[in-house]
């Protein structure tokens, strides 16, 4: 079985809010280390779509997420 490894750099931050009582807005930048493409996301669902699209492009199917 071939082990596939794809690297992504994820930078997460909280956006400042003018009204302190409002919930923090969390954003992230995802960089595909193989292609240097950058994506800005506002949810884990968006992050998952980016990673899944990359794995789809590599033909890595079927697959599932799990801890090592």
Residue pairs with C-beta under 8 A, 6 or more apart in sequence:
4 55
4 58
4 60
6 32
6 33
6 34
6 51
6 54
6 55
6 58
7 32
7 33
7 34
8 30
8 31
8 32
8 33
8 50
8 51
8 54
9 30
9 31
9 33
10 28
10 29
10 30
10 31
10 47
11 28
11 29
11 31
12 26
12 27
12 28
13 26
13 27
13 28
14 24
14 25
14 26
14 27
15 24
15 25
15 26
15 27
17 24
17 25
25 42
26 42
27 40
27 41
27 42
28 40
28 41
28 42
28 47
29 38
29 39
29 40
29 41
30 38
30 39
30 40
30 41
30 47
30 50
31 37
31 38
31 39
32 38
32 39
32 50
32 54
39 46
39 50
41 47
41 50
55 61
55 63
